């Protein structure tokens, strides 16, 4: 338990990045880690850029992750991956990106100027970027909104918690009628990232 | 028991454990979750949303003088509204324990200024506690009530955004059963300003006693380490110092007013250099300097503007830059927040933009009317200011000025300026965006909702009658999603000679009942669509573009507000068949 894990969740308000960050914190707490989490509430949640920091380890002081120190950046959207990529540890950090675009609604001409090449741009910088079609996977499973849980499944393969501890965590926060679908989404995220990594 | 709690939830938990039986506040980031948590989990504390912070504070004062333990919550600028009561309460002092939470917002994540309310506390002679994590949020509230009752003083618990909005593991306890104290009416204490002179020395004596307490209180402590480098810190900054300077000696101040002179002098004398790390203004630093300490490094190095973080402090101490966002060679588009899908404010701001009027705005989601695509809000200052500013602009010779205010903000601070505008013969045009909620902070109920904080039925305030009673004759109530009606009502109100009010009505999409309702979404019939682009001008985030440049409505995002269907000249936007919608 010596190492303190630094995670940065990024997304667009409404995508549920806060929810998967919280599930990760609960999982850490259940595995007897000290844990801290932080996000900014209020107006930024209205379709704006949302970031949540999670840190866990033997003893955690700051809830904030410093730029350049995140073990994993979990981005639910491409532009947000770009915005928070500098948080990743430039040598050992991983950026998992949902290969999905949400055009900023209150920026003039955003449709034309959106940085569609964000993923390759970050890869060219030497960062370890893992693009996942999380929204597509979730959509194929019946509800595109579960993209966040697909991403959580992918993240879970990089965390030191037992695999069997996750369903209980998901149960805690997800309404019963959505649980089955989300468990599938979670598993699908795990599988997909494993396949990607073994290539 | 150990629970993962938000700083604000831990404050609520601590208040419940401390035996609070009255809690009041007005929603404001980053303080809102305190009253919300009390309502959701600890209704024995009798939580309420008051109409504004001054009212919340005075109700709390009354309950505390009446012998109860009382928690009052607000954001930093809320204390400005409550300042009249806040400044005078220490003179009488309290009977039951009284703690007011001031949630400061360095970095202005959701605020119109950065103000450090420790200065207000100093001015009001109110002791200040600053917890450093979620656990201490719970512990310090409990300690705050002890201090409050022991010294018969109101106590301020100062938080900052990151403390209020971080989660940590909190060891909790049982609720304490606190006996209500007896209220003995005493005009010399609670009444008649002429007697206040007699209370004045008591305020000073009390502060001296608390200062003495602060010298030895466990809320202030020293952590000895290698003995080479010293840090004085308070609040969440303590965690950042622990994080980046694990070998430093630390004086952690949990009581930041009144400050303990001997403790500070003694600590500073041990090191060549002492760093002072505190979010906000150099409150501790200035005091330490006033004691003659000259080996201090504080705001000159760490800066006074914005929020602190471990990265920022590390950069300041090491001189090495921390990684910055990748913005060279790529377009790192900003993503500012925007009005929700189906938000009733959209039609109003479209009309205001079209009418080319000057708009004095107010505090609420509608500040986003200043951003593209609307760019139809020209001033925003503080709660209720829209009306006074509009009256002043009119007086300064500007025609076609429209004040825009939400229902909650109108009830909070908009009624006196409306009465004033009518009384002094202004030609005011006012739009009240009535969405029956305090929207920006998360759709809390207010007097126009017909519900209280616990979800119980409450009398629904009649805004039309209020406006009419103020003397406004031209009052028009319009369904906010009827774009033509909104435009016409605004156009007429602007042209009207004399004060005119338009009430744009429609519930906030963030209200639980709005989120829960089943929606039959609209869809685009491509055969009928002429690709005229009119629907894109609604700027609804649920309307996307297909590869062939047709509009497409994201079914599970559509709120069926009908605005795009109203604008479509060929009726290509249709209501989906309910049978096809799950």
Interface residues (C-beta under 8 A of the other chain):
Chain A: X12 X13 X22 X25 X26 X29 X34 X35 X36 X37 X38 X39 X40 X41 X42 X43 X44 X45 X46 X47 X48 X49 X60 X61 X62 X63 X64 X66 X67 X68 X79 X80 X82 X83 X84 X85 X86 X87 X90 X104 X105 X106 X107 X108 X110 X111 X113 X114 X115 X117 X118 X121 X122 X125 X143 X144 X145
Chain B: X2 X4 X29 X30 X32 X33 X109 X110 X133 X161 X162 X165 X166 X167 X168 X169 X236 X239 X240 X242 X243 X309 X310 X311 X314 X322 X323 X324 X325 X326 X329 X330 X331 X332 X333 X334 X335 X336 X337 X338 X339 X340 X365 X368 X371 X372 X373 X440 X441 X442 X539 X541 X545 X556
